[in-house]
Amino acid sequence: MANIWSTEAWAIVITACALILLGELSGNWFFACALTLGAYIVWLYHRLLKLEHWIRKGTKASQFYNDRGFVGIIIHQLYEQKKVQNRRKRRTKRLLRRLNQNISALPDATVLLNGDLQIEWCNEPARYLLNLRSPQDLGNKISNLIRDPELSTYLNDPQSREYIEIGSPVDPGIVIQIKIAAFAGNQFLLIARNVSDQKQLQESLKNFVANASHELKSPLTVIAGHLEMLENENNLSESGQRSLEIAERQTERMKELIQGLLLLSQVESRRLDPGEGDNIPVAELMVNVMAGLDKYEDRDRIELHYPDDLYLLGINVEIEGICINLIENSLKYANPETPVRVRWETLSNGEFAFSVEDLGPGIEAEEIPRITERYYRGAKSRVEATGSGLGLAIVKHAANKHGARLEIESTPDHGSRFCVTFPSYRCQRQAHKPSRIVNLAEY
């Protein structure tokens, strides 16, 4: 730094000496000042022009030059910043190259879209699943290359659905699952996966369960009929009567299990389109739900609250299944002397929430992620040997089919709350009516 300013000081001293010398020799001090100061300014301007030329060329290291004056400070600062930027650029290029290699190695088709849904980048699997080619298709709108009405609707509103399933443009026999995620402001990442094998396996499993359950109904009906005939026998021993009661209980449990399997195979089918389903009045829905709970003698402890003006778009029997299964769970496992609170309410974003809250024994935290698995029963139900383990699985799949989400909150010894939230496109309200608190004597 001292050398830099000494260079500037020597330049000023030389200029002053030249001024004095020219003034003494010519006797014209104005001419001497103009000449020496002009020369000094031209010298400074020349250095600044070199700096500007170097900056305009991109501060290339190959064109770096050294200036011993104050301009040299600027040059060195810019040169150091350029070196830092070059190091960052090289590191970023390495990371991007590695990221591209990793993404390209993924079996899923991955497409990067800008805010106008134009293709900016795609990997190799996109060629085999979506018939997209790089670089030929870059810059084109994806809806112009993949003409599918369901995809166009999904692209216009990716938040409306978690994913869609369509036939591949390469081979309509291949089913692909497409999911779109927004990132970096106005960019989108489209991920497509071949789910043909999974769909075939699910369809085979669903058909097997449905067929097996249907075939079991006939022999079970015969068994139930013979057990009813045995009830009228007066000469049964005490042990025979106990055996008959056990057989009847197990037969009834088998019926419930078969009905649950049939309903589960139904709700595991494809996801409903946003506009698909019947317009269901929630008031009528709850009348049917409460009628389906007649077998529970303590159903009068249900506290039911809902507005009369709610209408839900969906499949009536499956929505009823959601409500009945959640209420039944609370009636079975909550303390008999405590209330079961059932509520429909509207959220600020236009969604409807159906919740069932009890003051029962609650669920351990490690069990909550598993209780929606089929055939899984919690610790309390295992001890009491009740339930088929299908109720919450049916609720979960029926909710997913309608685009809804199931949330479970529970604290051991303090009760549980099950809530199913339906998306706003399935919810509507008519002219305002007051909320209704139901007296179960009405049913």
RAJOSUL-V62540 format. One line per field, one symbol per residue. psi: psi as a letter, one per 20 degrees, with the letter a starting at -180 (. if undefined). burial: # if it has 9 or more other ideal C-beta (glycine too) atoms within 8 Angstrom, else .. A space follows every 50 residues. Layout:
psi=???
burial=???
This chain:
psi=ghhghhghghggggggghggghgghhinhggggggghghggggghgghhg ghhgghjjlphhjprppibhhhggggghgghggghhgggggggggggggh gghhiqiqppppqahjkqphqqrghhhhhikqppjhipiqphhhhnnphh ggghhhmhihqgrrprqphgoiippqpppppqrlekqqopppqokggggg gggggghggggggghhhghhggghghhhhhhipikprghhgghggghggh ghhhghgggggghghgijarqqqhjqrqoophghghghghhijhiohkii jpoppqqijpppoaoghhgghgggggggghhgiqphjqqoopppqprhji qpppqpprkaiapqhihgiiijqqjpqrgghhgikqqijighgggghhgh hjjrqppppqppjjrqpppopqqhijpqqaqpqqqpopoiih.
burial=...##.##..##..##.###.##.......###.###.##..#...##.# #..##...#....#..#.#.#####..##..##................. ..#..#..######..####.##.###.####.#..##.####.##.#.# #####..#.##..#####.....#####.#......##########..#. .#...##.##.##..##..#..##..#..#..........#..#..##.. #.######.#########...#.#..#..#.##.######..#.....#. ################.#################...#.########... ########.#.###..##..##...#.#..#......############# ####.#.#.#....#########.###.#......#.#.#...
